[in-house]
Amino acid sequence: MNEMEFFIDYSRCIGCKACVQACEECDTHRGVSMIHLETIMRPDSVQTAPQVCMHCEDPICAQVCPADAIKKTPDGVVQSSLKPRCIGCSNCVLACPFGVPKYRAEINQMMKCDMCYDRTSVGKRPMCATVCPSGALTYTTRENIERTRQGLAINEWQFGGEVVRTKVNVLVPRSVECIDVGLEQLGVTHTNEYDVAALLSGD
Amino acid sequence: MAKLPIDIVDLVRQFGPSLNRVPITGWSSDVEPDRVVKTHCCFCGQQCGIQLKVKDNRVIGFEPWEDFPFNQGRLCPKGVKRYMQDEHPDRLKAPLMRKEGTGFVPVSWDEAMDKVVSEIRRIQSTYGNDAFALIGGASLTNEKAYLMGKFARVAVRTANIDYNGRLCMVSAGVASKKVFGLDRSANPWSDIPKAKAILAAGSNVAECSPITTNYFWQARENGAKIIILDPRMTPIARNADLYIPVRSGGDIGVFNGMLHIMIERGWIDREFLAQHTTGWDQVEESLRKYTPEYAAKIAGVPASMIVRAADIWGPAETSFLLHARGLEHHSKGVQNCMAAMNLVLATGRIGREGCGYAMITGQGNGQGGREHGQKCDQLPGGRDIENPEHRKYIAEVWGVPEASIPRKGLTFIPILEAIHAGKIKGMLSICCNPMVSLPNNSWVREAFEKLEFFCTIDFFLSEAGRYADVVLAGSLMEEDEGTTTNVEGRVIHHRKAVDPPADARVDWKIICDLAARLGAGDKFSYNSPAEMFEELRVASKGGPNDYYGITWERVDREYGVFWPCPSLDHPGTPRLYEGGKFAHPDGKAHMQPIEWRPAAEEPDTEYPIILTTGRVVSQYLSGSQTRRIGALVDQYPQPLCEIHPLLASKLGIAEGDFVTVESRRGSVTVRANVVKTIRPDTVFVPYHWPLERAANNMTVRNIDPMSNIPEYKICAVRVKKATEPHDAISELEMQAGGVR
């Protein structure tokens, strides 16, 4: 098992946006960044989370595409939309459970992360996972991850009744087997876990 | 005549900062570079390896350099977008002369240099040699730092040369020399992941030294516990094992309190202390009163946090302590650092694998820039300018009479004081933008306005450059060659990628040309930076910071060489103090008892809130380079005032409101960022911006008596809700000092 894989460890992310800045330097889409860096709830916390395309085993974006413009390579990478086919309908944008594809009006086409196919196909690591200074984004072998990380690399997500398996792995505490994505309305749900005033009062 | 020749708005129109958003070849992907140059990022002391893509003598992009061991391809956003400073519309391409009412006009090099030399001569013959001051910078290469020191002593013959490292980490340097006997991080970064306890104080690692993040997280994967001290919950603090929201300037409370507990619990390595240190008895005596409760009052945190910190640090098998500006930027900065060092020494955990100490230098060549003579009290190789032996050795290397080398001069803030007092009348600066980076901005501006002559060597017209009579168009890092010394003490090689554009010149040629015109040409007849390095090797030989065994060839072959390296067959010294052998003549570490004392200006009824300042990840220092890079400006376009909701609601301030933050010295009007991640008694404003957005309008110019570092990290302010400002400065683009 020496195959290179993509791993995300959200707990390592420091929100520096090196990934965002480097993504737009990639040759196939220079000037356009495909990775998203989410600021979770800045009033409450400095938590951030990078979002690459997770490359679903059964990609919903491709399923809902009426023009059959989204293809998966034999090695499991879900490609960006094919220019001659994409009709810019945004079905994929709406359907993706991870919010990855973005419709670009100026070219009337959906574009998204293809895990730097141009780089990985010539033995390089994806740009974001190369520059990431915290190791939140890593492209390496599973063996290496198991040797160097305490967390467990899993790739199964539960969205309501839907189970999604992805090519990209996420590092989670050892007790977790599947990531259950519950509904949480950002800006409404608040946490005091990172409230400095609460820490100071000894709460 | 150091006054603005025209209105600021007109200067901004002409010289920026404006934003470069697109590579010179456009965003098209089919441009193949002619070559790829392995070099280093210029934007902080980590000095990450990076490759610059070059086509037709222009930098067109970057590629990670995965073989360089320190960062293995990792970069922060500044490194990624660094190449956008090349081919920039604001780039200075010819010498400029101030013209009243017009601004700046391009002139020939002869005209510019004649003016500079005649003004140096006029001022020195009228007021004395020391009436002309030089200011250098810690983003210069080792070769240029060495050159500036020699230029001051041999060509200009002034005692008054200092540099902007004085604003950076000098407290750590002074403390290190006093306690360990040498001014350098004690360990290579490869020791961090081997430590079982990590304590980082006053260091926003995630934003100011992002590459270090991975070393921290890797330590934790290996079982380490991480303790962070900071008034703000920064990204590294969020996932630390213990985050201590210390009151700015209260760190000594935490350190002494921890040691007090460690003594009680027997977590002190008394055998190590007896064999390898002096002063422990006095330290122990001084710690008696630092009960957790007493310490907690100083630190402004619950006593239980200090106990927990001691529980983690005390019994740890291995440990690594790091600090940065949050400890150092205080009028007791040296004391803060020495108190931290006591934690390291008391456990005997230094000088072996996974056990050590480091200061995280901030500027590009924060380490090397402070070693070779551009400090007012120093000669090359970390030698002491007042030491007769040291003076004699350097006089021989330079081929000058020992008596001709000036004595110790003034440090940066006292230089400004001497300008105010009318004792210093002229100044030449390189690699420094004091109009953003010095505290108490209006006082700094008044000093500039009192200068009879000011010259700056720069590649962009910085906010300070606007006050110049002559601007000499110099070089970017990638337009010249040389070495720097990274945060670990590793000497590395910056390779030249391109030539300076048009009529701009590499910095060292400008300085050597000035030296020649001042009559010292024979001492500055270098043909290349490599020749300067050869001289630096000899000049440092036998000194504390010994580079003699380091050659550029070795640096390239070995991915850098750690000083001290006294001979060509010496492997270099990644880890200092092995076997408990410290750098003092007695071989011991000299521990100092530390008493906490208040800051120069603590909050009071009139100004009841603490202001602390710092950086954001997308900007570098005074922003003269990074406020010109569109992608970096977009990431954090203007300074915000971080304020806790408890304090904000008391003041009637909501997220996004304009607020005026005001001290006894000045104010800024910026938007509020209401966040729970800061102490409710403290507000934070980052310092990278100029004019009415300069955090340094508010800060105090009080300095540490030993290191002379200014107290950037604490002063007293009041905060009130404001209306959106619409004056001419506020209407400028945000990177120029405007506000939206």
Interface residues (C-beta under 8 A of the other chain):
Chain A: S11 R12 C13 I14 G15 C16 K17 A18 V20 Q21 A22 E24 E25 D27 T28 H29 R30 G31 R42 P43 D44 S45 V46 Q47 T48 R125 M127 T130 V131 C132 P133 S134 G135 T148 R149 Q150 N192 Y194 D195 V196 A197 A198 L199 L200 S201 G202
Chain B: V22 P23 W27 S28 S29 G61 F62 P64 E66 N71 G73 R74 L75 C76 P77 G79 V80 K81 A206 E207 P210 I211 T213 N214 W217 Q218 R220 E221 R232 M233 T234 P235 I236 R238 N239 Y243 P245 G300 V301 P302 S304 V617 S618 A631 L632 Q635 H644 P645 L646 E655 N673 V674 V675 K676 T677 I678 R679 P680
